């Protein structure tokens, strides 16, 4: 903790910040150091700050990791008017705290929390079958919360999570072959998922982006393109709401020639349904919605899609895996990483590279082998070993 030393007349004072409480304004304290030399005032200031640090830590000695996590989430909680983080992110943080952090660390005193305690907790979390990515998210949440306890609340002298190595992550994407998507396209014909599957398989749209498409703003039949400007989000805090896409940027996607008549056919069916329902139809101009025109909740969409995939023996195949399929197949077909990154709406090609490194390596290996085989004759009698 640092103080602001100043002199008024012949008297020295120091002013310093007190620990900030959740959702409370900044608090300061001013202490009179007396009529003395500057050197003596600086020494008295150091003593005051030291005593204040020790007093604060003693006062908060009964606080637990659970108390800190609750205070952190309270401070972060978004509202309709103010959002430090998105409701979806907050919901994920709260879930991690409830399921993975509080059960193993919630009762531990902050004064006694060590890197060893955290490492042990991570081991227990991993033993429950969580993926490396989920364990990494858990580590990041705890590290951020402890940093808040250290720098904002002053409940800790240092962040013990800083001494813990981040869990390793092995990125995996769905196992795909050339028949996976055609099988799914065939299986969904005549269902509500026929057009969402076809469009996502040929554009790589995210689920929320797909469900936020509007006929008047998003679909340009004349230029054969999609304009992605919104995403539909569903959270317990704010319910259903339309927001900007994940990257925060509008992007334009080309529509495949075969996708145009599919969308026109879908619109014709939707128009017929609108006329049939009359005043009972809620016209939100949405391309993909409930039969009555209301937004199709993302979680409902996911559950209904899972029922379809289970019925055709593709249990575990997620709708998001269609996005992975789009990325994988376009990369294999020779599309550059930069172009695929732009199509997917990644904030940087680095994300595309890290997610699909195995695909890119496979394409490069095939290209090298093709070139080498055209230039170098294989020696007679070798088996390629």
NORWO-V84937 format. One record per backbone hydrogen bond with DSSP energy under -1.0 kcal/mol. NH is the residue of the N-H (numbers start at 0). CO is the residue of the C=O. If there is no record, write none. Layout:
<<NH/CO> <NH/CO>>
This chain:
<<3/14> <5/12> <7/10> <10/7> <11/33> <12/5> <13/30> <14/3> <15/28> <17/26> <19/151> <23/20> <28/15> <30/13> <32/11> <33/11> <40/36> <41/37> <42/38> <43/39> <44/40> <45/41> <46/42> <47/43> <48/44> <49/45> <50/46> <51/47> <52/48> <53/49> <54/50> <55/51> <56/52> <57/53> <58/54> <59/55> <60/57> <62/59> <64/107> <65/105> <67/63> <68/64> <69/65> <70/66> <71/67> <72/68> <73/69> <74/70> <75/71> <76/72> <78/81> <89/85> <90/86> <91/87> <92/88> <93/89> <94/90> <95/91> <96/92> <97/93> <98/94> <99/95> <100/95> <101/96> <104/100> <105/101> <107/104> <109/62> <112/108> <117/113> <118/114> <119/115> <120/116> <121/117> <122/118> <123/119> <124/120> <125/121> <126/122> <128/125> <134/130> <135/131> <136/132> <137/133> <138/134> <139/135> <140/136> <141/137> <142/138> <143/139> <144/140> <145/141> <146/142> <147/143> <148/144> <149/145> <150/146> <151/147> <152/147> <154/148> <161/158> <162/159> <163/160> <179/176> <182/178> <183/179> <184/180> <185/181> <186/182> <187/183> <190/187> <193/190> <196/192> <197/193> <198/194> <199/195> <200/196> <203/199> <209/205> <210/206> <212/209> <214/284> <217/213> <219/224> <224/219> <225/252> <226/217> <227/250> <230/242> <231/207> <232/240> <234/238> <238/234> <240/232> <242/230> <247/244> <250/227> <252/225> <254/223> <258/255> <259/255> <262/258> <263/259> <264/260> <265/261> <266/262> <267/263> <268/264> <269/265> <270/266> <271/267> <272/268> <273/269> <274/270> <275/271> <276/272> <277/273> <279/276> <280/277> <281/291> <283/281> <286/212> <289/293> <292/289> <300/296> <301/297> <302/298> <303/299> <304/300> <305/301> <306/302> <307/303> <308/304> <309/305> <310/306> <312/309> <313/308> <316/313> <320/317> <321/318> <323/319> <324/320> <325/321> <326/322> <327/323> <328/324> <329/325> <330/326> <331/327> <332/328> <333/330> <334/329> <339/335> <340/336> <341/337> <342/338> <343/339> <344/340> <345/340> <350/347> <352/348> <353/349> <354/350> <355/351> <359/355> <360/356> <361/357> <362/358> <363/359> <364/360> <365/361> <366/362> <367/363> <368/364> <369/365> <370/366> <371/367> <372/368> <373/369> <374/370> <375/371> <381/378>>
